[in-house]
Amino acid sequence: MVNWTQMHDCYMDVDRVPALLERVELEDNAEAWEELRYRLVLEHDLVFPASFAALPRLVRLASRSGRARGLAGTILRRSAGHHGCDDLLADCAGAIAEFRKLLDRHLQSRPVDYLATFLDLLAAEEQYHWSAVLGDFTDDFYHLTCPHCAVEVTIAIGDHGRYSAIRDWHQGDVDRRVLRQASPEGLSGIGRWMHETAVRDGREPLADGIAHLFGKGECPRCASVFNIAEEYTSANRPVLR
């Protein structure tokens, strides 16, 4: 049982969130959902004890409520931050496992909010860095440091090309080198899962972008070749508790 007297929201209130949850459990009230979102996720960045206390109830509602599914996903995307609620997050392990199954089923229905659901599922898998930056690969850019010469390299994967380059403020992306796409059988770990999920659901542009993101890039400065996803992950993956 949740002791709501210790679960403050962004306004430091302890009684408003449980009242709002009871309201949306009875009816799909847009006004109540909007207030819940403001109280549980401040400015789309900060989360609070009430956020994790509410998560299991949001997951239970998520099978029949897109608002509940979206709010639960938003909370999970922020759960890698410094919120001081590690014990509360750990208590949500069962709810998060159920949420993963629900999100995967939703993806297979080919929903209009496919990418948002995909990102929520990445957060549920604790792949917070990909959940925060992955786009639809129409105009995606990833910035990393060459592991050999330490120059900053821009990785572009989108309609304008798939390349590594040096970004110049005046000339744009210069000295471009074509990326080396990973083969499906050469993928492993989270990259393989992401690619296989996109292929399963008929999301060819997403699958193609993932194959390039988990492929090889060439440094325009020293011509060394590196694994793009590995270098980006090593620099951006949060330290998990």
C-alpha positions as a LaTeX table, in Angstrom:
\begin{tabular}{lrrr}
\hline
Residue & $x$ (\AA) & $y$ (\AA) & $z$ (\AA) \\
\hline
Met1 & 0.00 & 0.00 & 0.00 \\
Val2 & 1.19 & 3.50 & $-0.83$ \\
Asn3 & 1.56 & 5.94 & 2.04 \\
Trp4 & 0.46 & 9.04 & 0.18 \\
Thr5 & 1.29 & 11.28 & 3.15 \\
Gln6 & 4.94 & 10.92 & 2.09 \\
Met7 & 4.42 & 11.14 & $-1.68$ \\
His8 & 4.56 & 14.80 & $-2.64$ \\
Asp9 & 4.04 & 16.06 & $-6.19$ \\
Cys10 & 5.68 & 19.04 & $-7.88$ \\
Tyr11 & 3.63 & 21.44 & $-5.74$ \\
Met12 & 4.60 & 19.56 & $-2.55$ \\
Asp13 & 0.98 & 18.43 & $-2.14$ \\
Val14 & 0.35 & 14.88 & $-0.90$ \\
Asp15 & $-3.40$ & 14.58 & $-1.30$ \\
Arg16 & $-4.19$ & 15.89 & $-4.77$ \\
Val17 & $-2.65$ & 13.12 & $-6.91$ \\
Pro18 & $-4.54$ & 10.22 & $-5.25$ \\
Ala19 & $-7.77$ & 12.20 & $-5.63$ \\
Leu20 & $-7.07$ & 12.78 & $-9.31$ \\
Leu21 & $-6.21$ & 9.11 & $-9.85$ \\
Glu22 & $-9.52$ & 8.09 & $-8.32$ \\
Arg23 & $-11.28$ & 10.51 & $-10.64$ \\
Val24 & $-9.67$ & 9.24 & $-13.86$ \\
Glu25 & $-10.23$ & 5.65 & $-12.78$ \\
Leu26 & $-13.95$ & 6.41 & $-12.73$ \\
Glu27 & $-14.10$ & 8.47 & $-15.91$ \\
Asp28 & $-11.77$ & 9.62 & $-18.70$ \\
Asn29 & $-11.72$ & 13.26 & $-17.63$ \\
Ala30 & $-9.45$ & 15.45 & $-19.76$ \\
Glu31 & $-9.15$ & 18.18 & $-17.13$ \\
Ala32 & $-8.08$ & 15.71 & $-14.45$ \\
Trp33 & $-5.53$ & 14.12 & $-16.77$ \\
Glu34 & $-4.04$ & 17.50 & $-17.59$ \\
Glu35 & $-3.62$ & 18.36 & $-13.92$ \\
Leu36 & $-2.10$ & 14.94 & $-13.22$ \\
Arg37 & 0.50 & 15.48 & $-15.94$ \\
Tyr38 & 1.49 & 18.87 & $-14.51$ \\
Arg39 & 1.75 & 17.50 & $-10.99$ \\
Leu40 & 3.70 & 14.32 & $-11.87$ \\
Val41 & 6.10 & 15.63 & $-14.55$ \\
Leu42 & 7.21 & 19.22 & $-14.13$ \\
Glu43 & 8.02 & 20.93 & $-17.44$ \\
His44 & 8.50 & 17.52 & $-19.10$ \\
Asp45 & 11.70 & 16.96 & $-17.11$ \\
Leu46 & 11.42 & 16.54 & $-13.33$ \\
Val47 & 9.61 & 13.72 & $-11.54$ \\
Phe48 & 8.68 & 13.31 & $-7.89$ \\
Pro49 & 7.76 & 10.65 & $-5.30$ \\
Ala50 & 4.12 & 10.90 & $-6.36$ \\
Ser51 & 5.16 & 10.13 & $-9.93$ \\
Phe52 & 6.44 & 6.67 & $-9.01$ \\
Ala53 & 3.69 & 6.08 & $-6.47$ \\
Ala54 & 1.16 & 6.68 & $-9.27$ \\
Leu55 & 2.96 & 4.55 & $-11.85$ \\
Pro56 & 1.37 & 1.14 & $-11.01$ \\
Arg57 & $-2.12$ & 2.64 & $-11.17$ \\
Leu58 & $-1.33$ & 4.34 & $-14.46$ \\
Val59 & $-0.11$ & 1.04 & $-15.88$ \\
Arg60 & $-3.34$ & $-0.66$ & $-14.83$ \\
Leu61 & $-5.29$ & 2.03 & $-16.70$ \\
Ala62 & $-2.98$ & 2.00 & $-19.72$ \\
Ser63 & $-4.66$ & $-0.92$ & $-21.49$ \\
Arg64 & $-7.79$ & 1.17 & $-21.98$ \\
Ser65 & $-6.47$ & 4.72 & $-21.77$ \\
Gly66 & $-4.01$ & 6.36 & $-24.15$ \\
Arg67 & $-3.58$ & 9.21 & $-21.68$ \\
Ala68 & $-2.53$ & 6.78 & $-18.94$ \\
Arg69 & $-0.14$ & 5.00 & $-21.29$ \\
Gly70 & 1.43 & 8.27 & $-22.39$ \\
Leu71 & 1.83 & 9.63 & $-18.86$ \\
Ala72 & 3.35 & 6.37 & $-17.58$ \\
Gly73 & 5.80 & 6.46 & $-20.49$ \\
Thr74 & 6.71 & 10.09 & $-19.79$ \\
Ile75 & 7.48 & 9.27 & $-16.16$ \\
Leu76 & 9.69 & 6.34 & $-17.18$ \\
Arg77 & 11.61 & 8.45 & $-19.68$ \\
Arg78 & 12.56 & 10.79 & $-16.82$ \\
Ser79 & 13.40 & 8.08 & $-14.31$ \\
Ala80 & 17.15 & 8.11 & $-15.06$ \\
Gly81 & 17.42 & 11.63 & $-13.64$ \\
His82 & 18.45 & 12.69 & $-10.15$ \\
His83 & 15.07 & 12.43 & $-8.46$ \\
Gly84 & 16.11 & 10.79 & $-5.19$ \\
Cys85 & 13.39 & 8.14 & $-5.49$ \\
Asp86 & 15.44 & 5.05 & $-6.31$ \\
Asp87 & 13.60 & 2.89 & $-3.79$ \\
Leu88 & 10.21 & 3.91 & $-5.18$ \\
Leu89 & 11.36 & 3.16 & $-8.72$ \\
Ala90 & 12.61 & $-0.27$ & $-7.61$ \\
Asp91 & 9.20 & $-0.98$ & $-6.10$ \\
Cys92 & 7.68 & $-0.40$ & $-9.55$ \\
Ala93 & 9.59 & $-3.29$ & $-11.16$ \\
Gly94 & 6.51 & $-5.46$ & $-11.53$ \\
Ala95 & 4.43 & $-2.65$ & $-13.00$ \\
Ile96 & 7.23 & $-1.75$ & $-15.43$ \\
Ala97 & 7.50 & $-5.37$ & $-16.60$ \\
Glu98 & 3.75 & $-5.39$ & $-17.29$ \\
Phe99 & 4.05 & $-2.02$ & $-19.02$ \\
Arg100 & 6.71 & $-3.41$ & $-21.36$ \\
Lys101 & 4.32 & $-6.15$ & $-22.49$ \\
Leu102 & 1.51 & $-3.65$ & $-22.97$ \\
Leu103 & 3.67 & $-1.29$ & $-25.02$ \\
Asp104 & 4.90 & $-4.13$ & $-27.24$ \\
Arg105 & 1.31 & $-5.21$ & $-27.93$ \\
His106 & 0.43 & $-1.62$ & $-28.78$ \\
Leu107 & 3.33 & $-1.39$ & $-31.23$ \\
Gln108 & 2.06 & $-4.46$ & $-33.06$ \\
Ser109 & $-1.28$ & $-2.74$ & $-33.64$ \\
Arg110 & 0.57 & $-0.24$ & $-35.94$ \\
Pro111 & $-0.64$ & 2.84 & $-33.98$ \\
Val112 & $-0.38$ & 6.45 & $-35.11$ \\
Asp113 & 1.78 & 7.13 & $-32.04$ \\
Tyr114 & 4.23 & 4.38 & $-33.00$ \\
Leu115 & 7.47 & 6.32 & $-32.46$ \\
Ala116 & 6.35 & 7.73 & $-29.08$ \\
Thr117 & 5.43 & 4.21 & $-27.95$ \\
Phe118 & 8.74 & 2.86 & $-29.25$ \\
Leu119 & 10.59 & 5.50 & $-27.19$ \\
Asp120 & 8.54 & 4.68 & $-24.10$ \\
Leu121 & 9.41 & 1.02 & $-24.52$ \\
Leu122 & 13.10 & 1.89 & $-24.76$ \\
Ala123 & 12.79 & 3.76 & $-21.46$ \\
Ala124 & 11.04 & 0.76 & $-19.92$ \\
Glu125 & 14.07 & $-1.29$ & $-21.04$ \\
Glu126 & 16.33 & 1.29 & $-19.30$ \\
Gln127 & 17.71 & 2.47 & $-22.64$ \\
Tyr128 & 17.23 & 6.06 & $-21.54$ \\
His129 & 19.81 & 7.64 & $-23.86$ \\
Trp130 & 18.15 & 6.18 & $-26.98$ \\
Ser131 & 14.70 & 7.02 & $-25.64$ \\
Ala132 & 15.79 & 10.64 & $-25.32$ \\
Val133 & 17.37 & 11.15 & $-28.74$ \\
Leu134 & 16.02 & 8.63 & $-31.25$ \\
Gly135 & 13.98 & 10.23 & $-34.02$ \\
Asp136 & 12.21 & 9.01 & $-37.13$ \\
Phe137 & 15.40 & 9.36 & $-39.21$ \\
Thr138 & 14.10 & 12.06 & $-41.49$ \\
Asp139 & 16.67 & 14.51 & $-40.10$ \\
Asp140 & 18.56 & 12.93 & $-37.18$ \\
Phe141 & 21.98 & 14.07 & $-35.95$ \\
Tyr142 & 24.21 & 12.49 & $-33.28$ \\
His143 & 27.33 & 14.19 & $-31.98$ \\
Leu144 & 30.21 & 12.16 & $-30.59$ \\
Thr145 & 33.94 & 12.27 & $-30.12$ \\
Cys146 & 36.27 & 10.21 & $-32.29$ \\
Pro147 & 37.79 & 7.57 & $-29.99$ \\
His148 & 41.16 & 7.89 & $-31.72$ \\
Cys149 & 41.83 & 11.59 & $-32.31$ \\
Ala150 & 39.15 & 13.17 & $-30.06$ \\
Val151 & 37.74 & 15.43 & $-32.76$ \\
Glu152 & 33.98 & 16.07 & $-32.56$ \\
Val153 & 32.18 & 14.16 & $-35.28$ \\
Thr154 & 28.62 & 14.73 & $-36.48$ \\
Ile155 & 26.67 & 11.65 & $-37.54$ \\
Ala156 & 23.77 & 12.41 & $-39.88$ \\
Ile157 & 21.05 & 9.88 & $-40.67$ \\
Gly158 & 18.18 & 11.35 & $-42.62$ \\
Asp159 & 16.73 & 12.45 & $-45.92$ \\
His160 & 19.82 & 14.55 & $-46.67$ \\
Gly161 & 22.21 & 11.64 & $-46.32$ \\
Arg162 & 23.82 & 9.09 & $-44.04$ \\
Tyr163 & 27.31 & 10.28 & $-43.26$ \\
Ser164 & 29.90 & 11.34 & $-40.71$ \\
Ala165 & 31.30 & 14.85 & $-41.00$ \\
Ile166 & 33.01 & 17.74 & $-39.28$ \\
Arg167 & 30.46 & 20.46 & $-38.53$ \\
Asp168 & 31.54 & 23.96 & $-39.47$ \\
Trp169 & 29.46 & 26.91 & $-38.29$ \\
His170 & 29.82 & 28.67 & $-41.65$ \\
Gln171 & 30.10 & 25.82 & $-44.18$ \\
Gly172 & 27.85 & 23.25 & $-42.53$ \\
Asp173 & 28.86 & 19.57 & $-42.56$ \\
Val174 & 32.20 & 19.25 & $-44.36$ \\
Asp175 & 34.44 & 16.33 & $-45.35$ \\
Arg176 & 31.58 & 13.86 & $-45.37$ \\
Arg177 & 32.19 & 10.11 & $-45.18$ \\
Val178 & 29.43 & 7.62 & $-46.01$ \\
Leu179 & 28.27 & 5.47 & $-43.09$ \\
Arg180 & 28.66 & 1.70 & $-43.22$ \\
Gln181 & 25.30 & 0.13 & $-42.48$ \\
Ala182 & 25.19 & $-2.86$ & $-40.14$ \\
Ser183 & 23.76 & $-6.07$ & $-41.54$ \\
Pro184 & 20.76 & $-7.49$ & $-39.62$ \\
Glu185 & 22.72 & $-10.64$ & $-38.74$ \\
Gly186 & 25.60 & $-8.49$ & $-37.47$ \\
Leu187 & 23.45 & $-6.70$ & $-34.90$ \\
Ser188 & 23.30 & $-7.75$ & $-31.26$ \\
Gly189 & 21.87 & $-6.59$ & $-27.95$ \\
Ile190 & 19.59 & $-3.58$ & $-27.95$ \\
Gly191 & 20.44 & $-2.75$ & $-31.56$ \\
Arg192 & 19.20 & $-6.14$ & $-32.72$ \\
Trp193 & 16.04 & $-5.82$ & $-30.65$ \\
Met194 & 15.31 & $-2.32$ & $-31.98$ \\
His195 & 15.87 & $-3.39$ & $-35.58$ \\
Glu196 & 13.86 & $-6.61$ & $-35.31$ \\
Thr197 & 10.96 & $-4.77$ & $-33.66$ \\
Ala198 & 10.85 & $-2.13$ & $-36.41$ \\
Val199 & 11.02 & $-4.81$ & $-39.13$ \\
Arg200 & 8.31 & $-6.86$ & $-37.43$ \\
Asp201 & 6.01 & $-3.85$ & $-37.40$ \\
Gly202 & 6.69 & $-2.85$ & $-41.00$ \\
Arg203 & 8.60 & 0.33 & $-40.12$ \\
Glu204 & 11.22 & 0.16 & $-42.86$ \\
Pro205 & 12.59 & 3.75 & $-42.54$ \\
Leu206 & 13.03 & 3.24 & $-38.80$ \\
Ala207 & 14.71 & $-0.14$ & $-39.30$ \\
Asp208 & 17.05 & 1.31 & $-41.94$ \\
Gly209 & 18.00 & 4.22 & $-39.69$ \\
Ile210 & 18.71 & 1.87 & $-36.79$ \\
Ala211 & 20.92 & $-0.29$ & $-39.03$ \\
His212 & 22.98 & 2.82 & $-39.87$ \\
Leu213 & 23.03 & 4.04 & $-36.26$ \\
Phe214 & 24.43 & 0.69 & $-35.13$ \\
Gly215 & 26.82 & 0.53 & $-38.06$ \\
Lys216 & 30.27 & 2.02 & $-38.61$ \\
Gly217 & 31.37 & 5.60 & $-39.06$ \\
Glu218 & 34.64 & 7.02 & $-40.32$ \\
Cys219 & 36.36 & 9.97 & $-38.68$ \\
Pro220 & 36.92 & 12.71 & $-41.29$ \\
Arg221 & 40.03 & 13.88 & $-39.45$ \\
Cys222 & 42.04 & 10.68 & $-38.86$ \\
Ala223 & 40.12 & 8.18 & $-41.06$ \\
Ser224 & 39.69 & 5.72 & $-38.18$ \\
Val225 & 36.54 & 3.59 & $-38.22$ \\
Phe226 & 34.38 & 3.13 & $-35.13$ \\
Asn227 & 31.05 & 1.70 & $-34.04$ \\
Ile228 & 28.66 & 4.65 & $-33.90$ \\
Ala229 & 26.23 & 3.31 & $-31.31$ \\
Glu230 & 28.97 & 2.10 & $-28.99$ \\
Glu231 & 30.72 & 5.48 & $-28.96$ \\
Tyr232 & 27.48 & 7.39 & $-28.52$ \\
Thr233 & 26.33 & 5.07 & $-25.73$ \\
Ser234 & 29.63 & 5.27 & $-23.83$ \\
Ala235 & 29.36 & 9.05 & $-23.77$ \\
Asn236 & 25.65 & 9.42 & $-23.08$ \\
Arg237 & 24.31 & 6.38 & $-21.23$ \\
Pro238 & 23.35 & 7.47 & $-17.70$ \\
Val239 & 24.82 & 5.68 & $-14.72$ \\
Leu240 & 22.01 & 3.38 & $-13.59$ \\
Arg241 & 21.45 & 2.74 & $-9.95$ \\
\hline
\end{tabular}
